[in-house]
Structure formats: structure tokens, C-alpha cells
Amino acid sequence: MPIDAPESAPVREDELAFQADMLQQVSRTYALTIPLLPADLREAVTNAYLLCRIADTIEDEPALDPVRKEVLLGGFTAAVAGRAEADAFAARLSALLSDATSNGERFLAEKAGRIVRIAHGLPLARRRAIESCLQKMTQGMIEFQRRRATQGLRDMAELERYCYHVAGVVAKMLTELFCDHSSAIAERREELMALAPSYGQGLQMTNILRDIWSDLARGYCWLPREPFLAGGFDVDDLQAGDNGPAFAAGLDVLAAATHRQLRQGLEFILLIPRRERGVRRHLLLTLGMAALTLRRIHRSEDFRADRDFNQPKRAAPALMAAITLLTQSDSALRRLFGLILRPVPR
């Protein structure tokens, strides 16, 4: 039975500071949104994000073949579960990463042992939720790495399945953590679990769209082939630069599907009781940044032609101000997200 203040070891300030520093190095978005959470959730959510980012780093490393990635992902989950020595895993992973991996991610890999040990010190329910998530996530990554995703996914159903494995399971894990934090949230567990995958999948689909060109440069393509072929564009022909109206039509199909997932993601957030302002604000800002990114992708000719594409610097503070003002009004939040996403097809 969850309680509002679960028993746990005393908060370790040095480890909180260490994780916060690591977060700044690998994710500007989550460095903004995780501090909005209630204090008793920050350690576990930050730890979970960093562990998931280590798995992402293995998945994204172009110098590793699928067999080596499978071995590393298996070794990683074994370390998190306490079946393997975490520092030995960290040393092995660090030695295999190339310059294609960012400095922040390489430093994260070097410190993987410490991050795993922090996970081992979390309350048992939270540790189990994180371990279960990582097991499912890495299994999905291994499955799709075996297919060598260099020429796109088959169709929208396969894209949805991939996004579930790498992001939907994360949203379900977060829901478990939130339920452990609050009995009021736990009362809505069933409804939340039904909608949680849409929240995660909407974020992941936005990332796939945003990262088309950087993924292409690394030899990856996560676009679903079928909706592009329906409009007359073969993903095999994708190249940096202007790919023409048929490619743009396929992007519109994908943008519409992402839009629908983000809308469902908002409904997931609105199931969180209004009094849980910190949890709501964390989820709303993360979803809002994705919604702004999707809007800008859809409206930007620069993006479609692989030219510089960045959010205006004022976007995050303006969104934060709006969400802070509207956190407890479901109707106002629906209007806000409707306004942000209005230009994007549904």
C-alpha cells in the first residue's frame, strides 16, 4: 500500500548533487523539468533517467555492431539487477565508445558504476520499477538492433512498437514511481497505466522527427517506410537536403500520429490529482517542449531541408510561465496545448 512519504534511507546530498550535475551534461530538457518534482521523487527519477540514457548511449553508438550492443545491454541490466559488478561494466563500456558519442554521454558511461550504486540504495519498490523498465527497454533495443535499423521501420505499427519499448515503458515506470509517492495518484493507477504509453511514445516520436538528419548522418533511420511509400517517397532515397513534396507528405502523416499521441499524453497528465502540482508541472513542461518542437518541425522549411533548426531561446521560459499559471486548470491546459498544436495535422 503506497503512502505519501515512503520510508527510505536519508537523502544523500552528495549523490543528489552528483546526479544533478550529470543530468545537466546530458539533457537540458530534463535538467529543467526534474527539479520541478517533489523532493522525495527527484533522486529516483533522475537516477532512472540517467540509467535509461546509458542504455540509449549503447544503442546509439555507431562503432558497436548489434552483437556487441546486445552483450553490453545484457551486462548493463545485470549490473543494475546486482548480478554483475557495476564498475567493471562501466570500464568496459567506456573503452568501447567512439568520438561519435558526446562528451557528456562518455562521462556518463565512466560514472555508470556510481549511478548503479545509487539505484541500489533506492527504496525497494522504486528500484524494482526501474529494473523492470530497463529490462523491457533493453530487450526492445536488442530486438530492433538485430534488424539493423538503417533503412527505416516497416510501418506505423512497427514504429509504435519500437516507441513503446524505448519510451512507453519509461512512462509506465514513472507512473509506478508517482504511485509510490502518493496514495491519491495510486488510486488512479489503472487509468494512468492505460494512457502512460501515449505520453512516452509521443515524446519519442517527436525525438525521431527532430533527429532525422543527425540519425541519418550516423547511419540510422527510424522512419516508418509505409506512409512515405504511400505518398511516392522511398526512405532508401533519403538524403540531407530538400527531399521534395512526397517526403513532406510522409512527414505530415508522421506529425499527425505524433500529435495524437501528445494529446493522449496530456490526458494522462490531467489524471494526476491537481494538488500534485510538482508532478503535473514536470510532466507538462516535458510534454509542452515536445509539442513546441513538433509545431516548429511541421512549420519549418529549414528543418525539411536539413538546415539549422532550433527552438527560440524564449520558448522554454514562456512555456514554463504559462504552465505555472495554469497547472491546476484542466480546461485551460487543454486550450494551451490545442493552441500550440493547432498548425499540426491530426
FIBAKE-689536 format. One line per field, with one value per residue: residue in three letters; x, z, y of N, C-alpha, C in turn. Coordinates in steps of 0.001 Angstrom, whole numbers. Atoms other than C-alpha are relative to their C-alpha. Layout:
% FIBAKE-689536
logu <- (ala_...)
n.u <- (X_...)
n.w <- (Z_...)
n.v <- (Y_...)
ca.u <- (X_...)
ca.w <- (Z_...)
ca.v <- (Y_...)
c.u <- (X_...)
c.w <- (Z_...)
c.v <- (Y_...)
END
This chain:
% FIBAKE-689536
logu <- (met_pro_ile_asp_ala_pro_glu_ser_ala_pro_val_arg_glu_asp_glu_leu_ala_phe_gln_ala_asp_met_leu_gln_gln_val_ser_arg_thr_tyr_ala_leu_thr_ile_pro_leu_leu_pro_ala_asp_leu_arg_glu_ala_val_thr_asn_ala_tyr_leu_leu_cys_arg_ile_ala_asp_thr_ile_glu_asp_glu_pro_ala_leu_asp_pro_val_arg_lys_glu_val_leu_leu_gly_gly_phe_thr_ala_ala_val_ala_gly_arg_ala_glu_ala_asp_ala_phe_ala_ala_arg_leu_ser_ala_leu_leu_ser_asp_ala_thr_ser_asn_gly_glu_arg_phe_leu_ala_glu_lys_ala_gly_arg_ile_val_arg_ile_ala_his_gly_leu_pro_leu_ala_arg_arg_arg_ala_ile_glu_ser_cys_leu_gln_lys_met_thr_gln_gly_met_ile_glu_phe_gln_arg_arg_arg_ala_thr_gln_gly_leu_arg_asp_met_ala_glu_leu_glu_arg_tyr_cys_tyr_his_val_ala_gly_val_val_ala_lys_met_leu_thr_glu_leu_phe_cys_asp_his_ser_ser_ala_ile_ala_glu_arg_arg_glu_glu_leu_met_ala_leu_ala_pro_ser_tyr_gly_gln_gly_leu_gln_met_thr_asn_ile_leu_arg_asp_ile_trp_ser_asp_leu_ala_arg_gly_tyr_cys_trp_leu_pro_arg_glu_pro_phe_leu_ala_gly_gly_phe_asp_val_asp_asp_leu_gln_ala_gly_asp_asn_gly_pro_ala_phe_ala_ala_gly_leu_asp_val_leu_ala_ala_ala_thr_his_arg_gln_leu_arg_gln_gly_leu_glu_phe_ile_leu_leu_ile_pro_arg_arg_glu_arg_gly_val_arg_arg_his_leu_leu_leu_thr_leu_gly_met_ala_ala_leu_thr_leu_arg_arg_ile_his_arg_ser_glu_asp_phe_arg_ala_asp_arg_asp_phe_asn_gln_pro_lys_arg_ala_ala_pro_ala_leu_met_ala_ala_ile_thr_leu_leu_thr_gln_ser_asp_ser_ala_leu_arg_arg_leu_phe_gly_leu_ile_leu_arg_pro_val_pro_arg)
n.u <- (850_-838_276_-432_-1416_-527_-1232_-1192_-1214_-106_-444_-1453_-147_-1081_456_938_-782_-679_964_439_-1076_27_1187_-312_-914_572_1358_453_1433_276_-625_1009_1296_-55_46_1368_643_-165_-1369_-209_-18_-1062_-1130_347_281_-1286_-747_626_-328_-1413_-158_564_-895_-1119_489_64_-1369_-415_791_-330_-1432_-162_-1183_323_912_1145_-366_-671_1021_806_-806_-106_1307_196_-877_521_1149_-510_-588_1086_695_-898_-580_-1327_-713_341_-1190_-612_807_-267_-1315_112_767_-750_-1088_527_718_-786_202_1356_784_-311_-837_845_372_-1192_-212_1063_-412_-1089_565_1149_-44_555_1432_617_4_1076_1240_87_366_1366_1013_111_1041_-494_-1069_603_640_-1056_-593_960_-7_-1240_28_874_-593_-1170_472_481_-1151_-706_813_-76_-1383_-217_510_-857_941_-674_871_1336_882_907_1251_315_142_-1335_-491_658_-565_-1337_134_451_-1117_-1048_550_1245_-309_-532_1152_636_-871_242_1292_-233_-668_965_946_-700_-113_1277_1161_1025_-341_153_1418_298_-1044_461_214_-1302_-776_567_-386_-1428_-796_167_-881_-1372_-134_59_-1327_-969_275_-515_-1460_-345_127_-1032_-1347_-120_-1235_-1154_18_-450_-1456_-588_336_1253_1264_1108_1256_776_-54_1304_675_-760_231_1362_-46_-923_-1396_-679_-920_-1361_-520_-146_-1326_-9_434_1414_425_1171_1342_434_-581_741_1302_-236_-226_1289_669_-679_301_1376_3_-671_963_1019_-617_-213_1310_283_-939_568_1068_-711_-428_1154_458_-740_790_-430_-845_-1369_-444_-1344_56_652_-859_-1071_523_516_-1080_-625_911_107_-1182_180_1036_-613_-920_797_560_-1065_-367_1036_73_-1330_-647_-1406_-144_196_-1163_-1190_-752_19_1349_-59_1083_-381_-437_1065_1110_108_508_1397_813_-40_878_1392_342_66_1264_1177_-208_1143_1215_-15_556_-972_-1128_428_-19_-1399_-604_703_-572_-1351_16_1001_-461_-436_1162_418)
n.w <- (0_26_-938_583_-285_-207_-758_819_-640_46_1283_31_720_974_1151_698_737_1082_1056_620_896_1156_781_747_1094_1048_406_-435_-302_-1296_-1031_-329_-460_-1184_-1253_-325_-736_-1459_-377_-236_1287_909_47_769_1396_618_148_1075_1280_319_375_1348_948_243_996_1272_484_618_1217_1025_332_1341_99_-541_820_-799_-958_-1129_-727_-768_-1149_-934_-613_-973_-1135_-715_-822_-1070_-1023_-691_-826_-1048_363_578_-652_766_433_1099_1180_409_648_1290_904_299_930_1323_595_955_-53_454_-1223_-571_-1206_-1163_-60_-344_-1439_-636_37_-974_-1357_-66_-1235_-1106_235_-351_-1465_-511_227_-998_-1284_16_-588_803_1027_1074_685_837_1149_926_567_941_1178_757_605_1174_960_662_849_1229_742_594_1117_1156_464_834_1342_541_478_877_1134_-471_-526_1041_83_-1215_-1115_-488_-681_-1310_-859_-390_-954_-1277_-678_-459_-676_-685_-1267_-924_-563_-966_-1176_-720_-664_-1210_-982_-484_-874_-1256_-671_-412_0_871_1363_76_182_1436_666_1189_1069_356_734_1343_828_-127_1211_964_-421_386_1439_624_-145_833_1410_235_91_1275_1020_-219_211_1298_738_-772_88_1350_41_-760_657_-505_428_-767_646_538_1460_666_318_1005_1283_432_659_1127_-383_-550_-1063_454_734_-908_-50_-541_991_358_533_839_-601_-438_-1330_-899_-256_-979_-1293_-526_-576_-1258_-924_-472_-975_-1198_-598_-724_-1208_-960_-583_-984_-1090_-852_-806_-1053_-1028_-686_-1005_-1240_-815_111_-1127_288_937_494_990_1194_687_644_1187_943_674_924_1131_699_838_1160_849_704_995_1103_727_767_1075_1034_682_373_1244_-321_-500_1076_886_-809_-394_-1450_-555_-1461_-647_-517_-1397_-911_0_-1268_-1089_235_-278_-1453_-629_285_-730_-1422_-211_362_-420_-655_804_1111_1213_522_559_1303_955_264_901_1274_703_444_1024_1026_1396_343_374_-900)
n.v <- (-1191_-1193_-1073_-1260_-229_1337_115_204_-482_-1457_-544_-160_-1259_70_763_-871_-1001_713_319_-1252_-420_890_-331_-1217_309_851_-368_-1315_50_622_-831_-1011_502_869_-773_-401_1084_1_363_1430_702_-454_927_1189_-337_-332_1246_770_-624_222_1403_143_-677_915_962_-729_-208_1265_196_-992_-26_579_860_1322_800_458_1048_-642_-759_948_419_-1124_-243_1072_-268_-1164_391_870_-870_-699_991_473_1295_-229_-1102_-1195_-737_747_-301_-1378_-38_684_-854_-1226_306_340_-1123_-781_-1445_-306_-176_-1315_-21_235_1413_785_-186_777_1409_175_-52_910_778_-790_-168_1282_132_-854_762_1070_-585_-518_882_1212_-105_-869_732_1042_-643_-408_1214_577_-872_183_1328_-62_-925_577_1091_-617_-509_1140_488_-891_-39_1184_-307_-1062_-1024_-957_-298_-305_1032_480_-751_-739_941_338_-1202_-79_1038_-447_-1106_555_660_-915_-1180_324_687_-1010_-704_904_6_-1250_133_798_-855_-988_704_259_-1300_-594_893_-587_420_1458_315_-84_782_718_-976_-567_993_136_-1148_-315_225_-1094_-1096_319_172_-1321_-612_708_-286_-1355_106_634_-1043_-1027_531_679_-287_476_1462_367_-165_1107_1258_553_-593_569_-373_1128_-57_94_-1262_-743_675_-311_-1300_45_-217_1169_-407_307_-1157_-1137_-604_-1354_-967_-4_1294_-165_0_1332_172_-888_622_1055_-655_-446_1174_306_-1102_167_1096_-508_-932_769_561_-1085_-335_1038_-236_-1047_602_734_-956_-577_961_-259_-932_-1390_-405_443_-1027_265_1081_-554_-972_769_674_-994_-708_940_176_-1270_-184_874_-590_-1130_548_540_-1150_-656_922_-7_-1296_-483_435_246_1368_973_-76_283_-1188_-207_73_-101_-725_-1317_89_-442_959_737_-850_-367_1183_203_-991_365_1221_-349_-704_797_1393_636_-167_946_-608_-963_754_530_-1113_-355_980_-119_-1147_352_1049_-302_102_1358_822_1081)
ca.u <- (0_1622_1871_2526_6010_7530_10225_13693_17271_18128_18569_22246_23043_26338_24622_21779_24335_26291_23186_22042_25439_25280_21789_22988_25591_23268_19811_18886_15177_15217_17630_14789_11873_13047_13728_10010_9161_8543_11835_11238_10872_13848_16520_14689_13511_16943_18545_16043_16649_20434_20200_17920_20361_23183_21078_20417_24151_24832_22008_23215_26976_27792_31131_29385_27854_24499_26140_28390_25447_23423_26263_26656_22933_22771_25750_24159_20867_22818_24737_21534_19949_23005_24145_27332_29960_28926_32386_33715_30796_31448_35115_34224_31610_33790_36599_34281_32665_33852_34074_30626_29234_29025_31424_28551_27492_31059_31410_28063_29391_32530_30364_27862_29064_28206_24807_24016_25013_22649_19881_20710_20137_16627_13524_12778_9543_11275_14326_12131_10164_13383_14886_11721_11670_15308_14802_11907_13651_16883_15022_13275_16534_18168_15277_15453_19264_19182_17236_19870_17562_19406_16555_13585_10920_8245_5098_3371_2591_6278_7159_4607_6056_9589_8487_6669_9829_12106_9694_6269_7811_9573_6261_4816_7837_7354_3735_4878_7173_4401_2006_4622_4930_1224_-1777_-4013_-2136_-2172_-5975_-5875_-3195_-5297_-6364_-2856_-1241_-3627_-2566_1076_2440_956_2838_6164_5516_4550_7866_9812_8070_8862_12513_12569_11278_13662_16657_16038_19134_21529_20400_20935_24490_25113_23688_20280_16721_13707_11096_8253_8528_4843_3397_6226_5812_2073_2950_5571_8783_11197_13034_16057_16399_16508_19438_20441_18795_15438_13700_10663_6891_6416_8789_6973_3666_5096_6324_2798_1423_4017_3417_-316_287_2667_107_-2473_-61_798_-2902_-3350_-242_-1937_-4945_-2528_-1163_-4616_-5361_-2712_-4583_-4438_-2829_246_1481_5125_4359_1979_4435_7257_5123_3508_6774_8312_5232_5000_8579_7804_4643_6585_9222_6584_4918_8233_9172_5860_6126_9838_11124_14618_14041_12779_15865_18292_19247_19794_16760_16491_13773_13800_15579_12473_10303_11116_10693_7422_6086_7189_5353_2154_2256_2962_-93_-2390_-1170_-4414_-6875_-7552_-9660_-7043_-4295_-6312_-6721_-2997_-1913_-4615_-3164_406_-545_-3172_-946_-76_-2422_-4391)
ca.w <- (0_-1067_1401_795_2334_1764_4140_2618_3508_4315_1224_261_-675_-2391_-4615_-5405_-6436_-8496_-10361_-10946_-12452_-14707_-15810_-16839_-19071_-20974_-21084_-20977_-21017_-18041_-16174_-16329_-15589_-12944_-10314_-10536_-8937_-5199_-3359_-2485_-6191_-7641_-6692_-8163_-11326_-12016_-11424_-13714_-16465_-16249_-16354_-19397_-21017_-20556_-22435_-25153_-25409_-26093_-28637_-30481_-30595_-34312_-33633_-31992_-34038_-32970_-31294_-29140_-28270_-27179_-24918_-23396_-22840_-21148_-18970_-18071_-16908_-14954_-13155_-12364_-11021_-8832_-10743_-12131_-10913_-11952_-12068_-14297_-16665_-16701_-17574_-20361_-21862_-21637_-23537_-26460_-27053_-30015_-30576_-32197_-28664_-26924_-24165_-21687_-22588_-22410_-18935_-18005_-19097_-16996_-13943_-14636_-11609_-9219_-10846_-10496_-6818_-6243_-7788_-5356_-2452_-3529_-1714_-2924_-4790_-6762_-7512_-8802_-11036_-12577_-13037_-14732_-17077_-18077_-18693_-21077_-22717_-23434_-24740_-27240_-28198_-28792_-30993_-33198_-33301_-34712_-37636_-38136_-38473_-41342_-43851_-41754_-39922_-41804_-40956_-38305_-36213_-36040_-35167_-32354_-31045_-31104_-29308_-26689_-25926_-25590_-24189_-23350_-20716_-19232_-18810_-17086_-14782_-13916_-13125_-10689_-9003_-8797_-7307_-4697_-3880_-3492_-2448_-4335_-7557_-6779_-6656_-10401_-11257_-13734_-15743_-15649_-16823_-19782_-21001_-19880_-23079_-25188_-23120_-23650_-27269_-28136_-26739_-28586_-31917_-31591_-30975_-34037_-36193_-34644_-35078_-38660_-40011_-37162_-37186_-40946_-40502_-38030_-40377_-38729_-39872_-37611_-40075_-40992_-44680_-45426_-45047_-47137_-49868_-49946_-50979_-53507_-51481_-50766_-47458_-49142_-51102_-48013_-48080_-46442_-48199_-49883_-50449_-52215_-51647_-51379_-48414_-46873_-47242_-45356_-42618_-42307_-41710_-39013_-37485_-37275_-35494_-33088_-32481_-31467_-29043_-27454_-26984_-25255_-23230_-21980_-20848_-18939_-17116_-16311_-14409_-11873_-8960_-9104_-5682_-7063_-8655_-8908_-10725_-13079_-13845_-14564_-16992_-18555_-19277_-20828_-22987_-23811_-25081_-27320_-28590_-29428_-31219_-33270_-34190_-35308_-37293_-39131_-39991_-40785_-44343_-42854_-40998_-44076_-45977_-43172_-42305_-38800_-36642_-33052_-30674_-29894_-26570_-25131_-25762_-22562_-20135_-21793_-21642_-18018_-17104_-18817_-17213_-13763_-14117_-15499_-13716_-11832_-14626_-16914_-19339_-19646_-20226_-22990_-24617_-24256_-25894_-28516_-29399_-29561_-31748_-33896_-37028_-36877_-38720_-36741)
ca.v <- (0_3291_6096_9751_9718_6242_5113_5266_5915_9545_11690_11654_15225_14394_11851_14234_16854_14321_13183_16763_17576_14508_15488_18957_17329_15010_16639_20296_19439_17083_19326_21876_19575_17080_19806_20642_17291_16871_16415_12760_11848_13703_11185_8189_9956_11437_8054_6350_8906_8531_4737_4922_7345_4821_2264_4879_5553_1888_1724_4841_4117_3630_1908_-1065_-3865_-5383_-8386_-6192_-3947_-6967_-8114_-4644_-4154_-7547_-6662_-3352_-4861_-7486_-4726_-2813_-6005_-6645_-9729_-8147_-5676_-2172_-567_-3350_-2797_967_451_-1973_355_3477_1777_987_4383_6436_10189_9970_9750_13121_14119_14152_10629_9335_10848_9296_5895_6377_7070_4284_2318_5129_5663_1958_2031_4951_2833_44_2444_3449_2155_-1363_-567_2187_74_-2752_-380_951_-2526_-3800_-805_-1264_-4973_-4307_-1357_-3206_-6254_-3987_-2298_-5682_-6808_-3727_-3676_-7202_-5764_-3072_-81_1571_1602_2554_612_-1293_687_2770_-309_-1205_2388_2308_-954_450_3618_1554_-429_2603_5210_3788_1531_4567_6381_3312_3185_6868_6094_3407_5928_8513_5939_5059_8751_9495_7418_9873_9120_5392_5453_6215_3641_1648_4694_6152_2917_2781_6240_6313_4694_7505_10072_8303_7422_10992_12234_9529_10127_13831_12936_10675_13521_16045_13747_12554_14274_13527_9880_9744_11030_8182_5564_5130_5699_5176_6439_4048_3170_2556_6098_7545_4911_5669_9215_8134_8521_5669_6062_4439_7698_9913_12309_15557_18469_19010_15648_17082_17178_13394_13319_16297_14428_11450_13772_15164_11667_11069_14515_13793_10490_12217_14956_12352_10696_14043_14824_11477_12246_15405_13369_11131_14176_15506_12287_13352_14999_18791_19015_17192_20395_19339_16094_17885_20680_18223_16241_19312_21099_17989_17418_21113_21249_18274_19979_23146_21062_19236_22538_24002_20881_20978_24673_24828_24627_24831_21566_19746_20878_19897_23457_24836_24148_25327_26405_30145_30721_32361_29276_27361_30308_31337_27796_27451_30658_29512_26072_27517_29727_27017_23855_23245_24100_21144_23168_25911_23346_21704_25109_25871_22622_22996_26391_25078_22114_23848_24085_20372_17970_15376)
c.u <- (887_-415_630_1464_659_1297_1161_1196_22_515_1494_330_1111_-433_-1046_742_718_-966_-486_1046_26_-1167_230_847_-648_-1408_-395_-1476_-254_715_-932_-1206_64_30_-1392_-726_111_1358_194_-13_1239_1131_-314_-222_1283_811_-557_341_1445_252_-556_907_1240_-411_-93_1383_530_-725_490_1450_249_1189_-267_-937_-1132_347_654_-1000_-860_744_61_-1333_-331_857_-489_-1172_425_599_-1089_-745_879_642_1394_595_-126_1228_702_-779_309_1327_-60_-737_801_1079_-492_-703_922_-267_-1378_-959_439_878_-819_-371_1201_312_-1050_368_1106_-535_-1175_-21_-620_-1509_-754_-53_-1059_-1342_-183_-389_-1403_-943_-341_-1034_485_1109_-589_-670_1033_628_-918_-48_1231_46_-838_594_1143_-382_-516_1133_741_-768_172_1429_302_-465_839_-851_726_-906_-1444_-727_-1067_-1217_-262_-138_1363_635_-603_592_1397_-103_-511_1185_1008_-542_-1305_243_571_-1153_-736_836_-183_-1323_122_658_-974_-1021_633_126_-1312_-1136_-1115_267_-249_-1457_-393_974_-489_-194_1328_819_-521_471_1493_792_-135_883_1428_180_-95_1331_1001_-222_445_1513_434_-104_1116_1377_179_1385_1234_49_517_1510_714_-341_-1278_-1193_-1128_-1350_-737_-104_-1384_-659_758_-190_-1387_-64_1002_1452_554_1032_1446_648_214_1440_-120_-373_-1483_-378_-1334_-1335_-474_555_-753_-1365_130_251_-1309_-774_596_-263_-1405_-89_645_-909_-1026_565_222_-1311_-396_928_-490_-1113_583_374_-1193_-662_746_-800_583_934_1452_619_1374_29_-628_948_1153_-491_-458_1119_702_-870_-109_1191_-79_-1037_540_956_-770_-599_1059_481_-1004_19_1314_496_1479_194_-100_1177_1307_866_-181_-1431_115_-1249_496_339_-1099_-1104_-167_-489_-1462_-929_-66_-958_-1467_-425_-110_-1333_-1205_16_-1255_-1305_51_-491_982_1198_-370_3_1427_628_-705_549_1391_-53_-961_535_313_-1216_-286_-534)
c.w <- (0_1075_-547_254_286_777_-949_813_-48_-1358_58_-867_-1040_-1248_-795_-850_-1184_-1143_-712_-974_-1257_-919_-851_-1231_-1140_-430_545_398_1384_1143_414_713_1263_1305_378_837_1510_379_116_-1290_-832_-120_-893_-1471_-727_-245_-1147_-1362_-396_-403_-1402_-1043_-281_-1033_-1377_-614_-669_-1327_-1135_-460_-1352_-138_493_-947_880_1036_1233_819_867_1252_1042_693_1026_1238_841_893_1128_1127_797_935_1105_-287_-604_641_-853_-495_-1151_-1288_-523_-734_-1384_-1014_-419_-1040_-1424_-694_-879_183_-518_1174_683_1239_1250_151_318_1496_794_45_1015_1428_181_1293_1167_-159_349_1517_635_-178_1061_1378_55_761_-956_-1114_-1182_-785_-929_-1232_-1052_-665_-1049_-1294_-858_-672_-1277_-1082_-763_-860_-1329_-850_-706_-1212_-1233_-501_-886_-1430_-703_-682_-801_-1138_424_570_-1041_-171_1334_1207_568_708_1397_960_466_1071_1350_771_568_760_733_1335_1030_654_1015_1278_817_752_1275_1090_583_938_1349_829_631_-68_-888_-1461_-154_-181_-1475_-833_-1315_-1179_-478_-834_-1425_-931_24_-1277_-1030_351_-463_-1498_-738_84_-938_-1479_-360_-149_-1321_-1134_122_-436_-1345_-592_773_10_-1359_-110_733_-597_480_-633_733_-602_-476_-1522_-632_-280_-1006_-1380_-541_-726_-1135_349_633_1019_-365_-682_890_16_592_-1102_-291_-652_-735_703_472_1392_1014_340_1016_1385_629_638_1368_1043_573_1048_1313_759_838_1285_1054_653_1052_1207_945_882_1126_1142_804_965_1328_829_-15_1130_-191_-1049_-588_-1059_-1289_-770_-715_-1305_-1058_-746_-999_-1234_-812_-893_-1242_-957_-786_-1087_-1197_-837_-894_-1151_-1145_-818_-636_-1311_241_492_-1136_-957_751_202_1501_521_1516_513_377_1486_980_160_1353_1143_-179_298_1496_700_-208_811_1499_328_-111_549_505_-774_-1217_-1292_-618_-618_-1341_-1052_-368_-986_-1354_-832_-538_-1206_-1150_-1427_-457_-355_1042_-815)
c.v <- (1242_982_1262_311_-1342_19_-252_441_1518_469_288_1208_-64_-757_774_1020_-638_-297_1259_514_-867_341_1240_-308_-776_390_1359_-29_-565_706_1135_-595_-855_798_498_-1047_202_-578_-1504_-821_299_-1007_-1194_324_387_-1261_-829_593_-287_-1450_-245_643_-851_-1047_651_178_-1258_-195_898_-24_-683_-940_-1423_-741_-542_-1062_609_825_-922_-453_1117_287_-1081_190_1156_-394_-939_828_713_-952_-565_-1339_130_1240_1266_751_-705_227_1395_113_-632_873_1223_-238_-213_1160_834_1489_403_167_1288_-120_-298_-1463_-880_129_-781_-1483_-272_-92_-963_-805_742_165_-1281_-175_892_-709_-1074_527_563_-933_-1137_116_832_-693_-1061_583_381_-1221_-624_803_-244_-1365_8_893_-649_-1195_543_537_-1130_-515_878_162_-1204_236_1059_1078_1078_450_214_-1200_-323_919_695_-928_-374_1195_100_-1026_381_1089_-488_-569_1000_1206_-278_-675_971_763_-873_-108_1280_-54_-820_851_1020_-649_-322_1278_438_-1013_545_-344_-1493_-413_8_-836_-626_947_593_-979_-178_1113_300_-264_1117_1186_-272_-88_1331_722_-656_276_1409_-26_-617_1010_1032_-480_-703_184_-446_-1525_-462_87_-1127_-1364_-648_700_-717_386_-1250_114_167_1352_856_-622_314_1338_74_253_-1267_470_-327_1197_1219_487_1395_977_-150_-1327_66_-167_-1369_-312_854_-593_-1134_564_461_-1155_-323_1086_-140_-1105_437_956_-766_-604_1081_425_-1033_124_1083_-568_-854_946_511_-980_156_1004_1412_409_-436_931_-313_-1081_509_925_-695_-617_997_715_-910_-190_1286_284_-883_583_1193_-477_-537_1122_630_-886_108_1286_435_-600_-279_-1429_-1002_-22_-214_1238_203_106_13_703_1395_-95_394_-1048_-674_891_386_-1170_-266_964_-367_-1214_269_655_-934_-1425_-682_142_-921_644_989_-712_-621_1103_377_-973_-14_1140_-328_-930_291_-127_-1425_-845_-1070_-1171)
END
